Amino acid sequence: MKNFLKILKIDESSLTPYYRQLCNAILQGIDEKLISEHDILPSINDLSIALDISRNIVTKTYNTLKKSGVVSSVPGKGYFISNVKLDKPVKVLLLFNKLSTHKKIIYDAFAEALGDKASIDFYIYNSSFNYFKKILLEKQDKYDKVVIIPHFIDKIDNACDVINQIPKEKLILMSKLVKGVEGDFGAVYEDFANDIFDALEQLLPSIRRYHSCTIIFPKNSYFPTDILIGFLNFCKQYNCEYDIVSDLRSESMCKDTLYISLTEDDLVELINLLLEQGLKMQEDIGIVSYNETPLKKFILNGITTISTDFEFMGRIAASIVLNNSRDHIKIPFHTIIRESL
């Protein structure tokens, strides 16, 4: 029997589900002619023991490949490769800076839109430029497409040098265009400065009820400073008093103020201070939260959000992958008004 343990491996640093890693490894083995038609696959029990994973993972792997026609089974005899004449799936290296609720929305939409037409290896680089660079240098040559959400908390000016080393026919940027990245590549991007300006402009009648606007912009964060530029442009154009704070813990909440929170942690802290000080939403302060998540429509009868369409981002990025597109597509930005304003 062929030694499948030289072909089937689990990368614990990847966030790609184990069953999907095994599916991808089998498909790659077929593509590289390491696996042939009629080859007998290891039993579910043997492979689960050899790779130290659950039997359910191996079962899901084989059943997924059965649905796509790659694997067949014979009761009492096990699983074998039944078809090697397949459309070659696009191999995608997907790099996100962090995990969050809205990043999961992006990933789910991206993976669903690609379906079986692509295999995804998914890594999180924790907004660290050095780790981002390490992953790219080690892995990019193995993939047909490299899809990146490029948000960093360090060495931001070096990002373009590393990204420019990726062949442009492979490169797709999601969420943000990186200054200095040259050539003809695909992108689905946010226009941060204009997005927040336009969203606040839509909220202007409600914002006028407050004496001033305060945006909470954390230090050493991955958030683009273009968000601040858009906020400041809005406040100056409409003569709004404003403030920029980095940490709510060193601030006392002021009545007649609209607070704009970028992070979930700061939103929680805002609500905590609101309750501690006995302030009333709308009457004393207003809250606008950046990026829609499902829970925000329930918190305190609803938190007003200004948000990128994350599902659109994932679906359009998948379309760019499958169509070998070099288009640059702007992501829609939505305003959802609720009881917090």
N, C-alpha and C positions, 0 to 999 in steps of 0.2 A: 504493500500500500504506500502511496505517495506520502512523504512527510509534510503534512499541512502545517505543522508548527513552525516551519521555516517561512511560511507565507502568511499565516494568520496570526496577527499580533494585536495587542491592545495598547494604545497610547493613553496613559492615564492623565497626561497633561492636556489632552484635548477634551473639549466639552461636547464633541460629537458623541451621541449615544453609542454604547458599546455594540449593540446589534447592528447599527448603521456602519460602524467601523469595520465589523466583520463582513457585512455585505460588500462594502467598498473594496476590502482586501481580496475577496473572492473574484469580484469583477475585474480588479486590476491584475490578479493572477491569470485570469483568462486572457486579458488583453496582452499580457507579456508572455503568453504561451507557457506559463508555469503550471497551469491547470488545463486539462484537456477534457473533451467530451467523454462521457461515461466514467470519468474518475469518481470513485466512491469517497464520499465525505466522511470525516470522523463521526462516530455516534454522538448523540447529544450528551450522553454521560461522559464519554472520553474527552470531548472538547471542553466541557465545562470544568472538568478536573484539571486538564492541562493548562487552561488559561486562568484558572481560579475565578471563574464567573458563574453565575447561576444558570441552571438548566433552562430557565425561562428565556434568558438572553439568547442562547443557542437556538432554542425552538423558534423564537421570533425571527432570528436571522434566516433560518431555513424556510420558514413560512413566507417571509417577505420575498425571498428569491424564487419560491414556488409560484407566487402570484405573478411575478414578472417573466416566468417561463424559463428561468435559468436552471432551476433545480427540480427534480422529480423525486418521488419516493415510492418504495415498494414495501407494503406491510411485512414486518418481520425481517426485512433485509436492510432498511435504512434509506439514506438519501444519497443521490448521485447527480453529477452534472449532466443535464439533458440537452442543453443548447449553448453553443459557444458563438453562434452567428448572431451577434447582437449589435444594435446601434450603440456606438461607443458613448458612454455618458461623459459629460463635461466634468472635469475634475476642478473643484472650486476650493481655494483656500480662503476662509472667511475669518477676518480679524475684527473683533469688537474691543473697544477700550475698557468696557466694564459690563457687568450684568445689572439689569434693572427691569422693572415691569414693562416699560416701553421698549426696551431692547428685545425682550421676549416677543413682543408683538411684531417687531421687525423680523426677527429670526423665523417665527412661525409663518408669516406671510411669504417670506423669501423661500423657505423650504417647501411650502405647499405649492407655490407657483412653479418651482423647478420640478417637483415630483420625481419621477424615475429618470428624467433626462439629465440629471447631474448628481454627482456625489460630492458631499460637503464635508470638509474637515474644518472644525470650528475651534478657534482659540481666543482666549481673553488675555490681553496684555496689561490690564490694570492701569491704563493711561501712562505706562512707563515707556519712555522712548527706547531705553536700552533693551528691554525685554522685547519690544516690538521689532527692533532691528535684529535681534538674535533669531526670532522666529522666521523673519523674512529671509535672512541669509541662509538658514538651515533648510528651508522648505520650499521657497517659491519656485525653484526649477522643476518641481514635481507636478505642477498644476497648470491647467489651461487658463484659468482665471484667478486673479487675486483681488478679492473684494474687501475694502478697508473702510472702517469708520475711524477717521484720523483725529482723535482728541488726545492731547498729551498735557501732562502737568510739568514736564521738564524738557529742556533742549528743543523747544518748539521750532526754533530757526533751523535745526538740523534735519527736520522731517523731510523737506523737499529733496535733499540730497539722497536720502535712502530710497524714497518713493520713486525718484527719477531713474533708479537702477532697474526698476521693474519694466519689462517690455510693455509699451503702451497698448499693444493689442490684448494684453492680459489684464491691464489695470482697470478697476472700477472703484471710484470713490463714492462712499455713501455718507450722507449727512452734511459733510463739509468739504468745500474746495480748499486745497492747500496752496497758499501763495508760493510761487516758484516751481510748482510742478508743471512741466512743459510737455508739449506734444499732443497727439490726438488720442484721447482716452475717453471711456464712458464715465458718467457721473449722474447721480441723483442727489440733489443738494438742498440745503436750507439757506435762505438769504436772511441771516440772523438780524441784521440791523433794520432792514425794511420790514421784516415780519413783525417784530415787536412794535415798531412804530405804527404800522397799519392796524395791528390788533388794539393797541391802546387808543388809537384814533376812533375805532369803532365803539370803544367803551367811554368816550369822552363825556357824554351826558351824565353818566354815573360818576365818573371821576371828579366832575365839577362839584359834587356834593362834599368833597373832602378838601381840607386846607392844604395838604401836601401829599406827595408820593415818595415812598421809601422802597428802594430795591435792595434785596439782600443778595449780595454777590460775594460768595466765599473766596477767601484768599487761597492761592495755590490750587485752584480748581481747573478742570478741563474746559469749563465754559468759555466760549469765544468772547473776547472783549467787544466784538461787534454788537452783542446784546446790550452792553452798556452804552455804546454809541447810539443805538436806536432809541434807547430810553432817554438819554440826554437830549437828543434831537427833538423828541416829542415834548419833553418838559420845557425846552426853550421856545419851541414854536408856539406852544399854547400857554406860555407864562405860568407854568405850574411850579410851585415850590417843591424842591426835591431833596432827597438825601440818599447816600449810598453807604450801607453798613456791611461789614463782613461777618459779624458774629452777633447774633441776637442776645447771647448770654451777657454781653457787656452793655446792653441797651435796655432802656425802659420804654414800654410802649406808649405812644402819644395818641390822644384822642384826635378825631378828625383827620386821620392819616390812612391812606391806602398803602398797604404793604404788598409788594410783589416778591414772591418766593420762588427761587429756582430749584431748590432741592427738596426732597421729601422730608429730610431731617429738619430743615428750617420750617417747613409747613407744620410739622408736629410741634416744634417749639413755639411757633406763633399761636397755635391753638391752645397750647398749655398756658402761655402767658395771658391770653385772652380770658381763659377760665379762672386763672389765679387772681387776676385783677378785677374780675367781675364786669368786664366790658361786654358790650353787646355788638354783635355783628350788624353791619349796616348803620346802626345808630351811632356807634362810637368809632369803629374802624371798619375798613374793607380789606378783603384779601383776594388777590389774584395769584393763582398757582401756574407755574410754567410746566407744560406737558400734561396732557390728559391721561388719567388712569381710571379704571372702572370704579374704584372706591370713592373717587372725589365727588361723584354725584350724590353720595349718601352722607358724607361727613358734614355735620352741622347743617343739615337740610340742603347741602350742595355747595361746593367750592367752585367759583368761577375759574375757568382755565383758558389759557392761550396756548395753542399746541400745534405742533407738526402732525401731519397725517402719517403715522408710523406704518400703518398697514399698506398705504400707497407706496411708501419708501421701499418696503420689502418686495412688493409685487413688481414695481418698475425696475428695481435692481435685478430681479430674476429675469425680466424681459430683456434687459440689456445683455445679460450673460448669454441667454439662448439665441439672441439675434445678432451677436457679435457687433452690437451697436457702439458707436463712439459719441452718441448724443449726450448733451448736458441738460438734464430735466429738473426744473425747480419743483420742490415739494409743496403742495398746498398747506396753508397755515390757517387754523380755525380758531374762532372765538366762541366759547360756550358760556353764556351768562347764567349764573345761578344766584342763590340767596346770599352769598358772601359779599356781594358788591351792591 
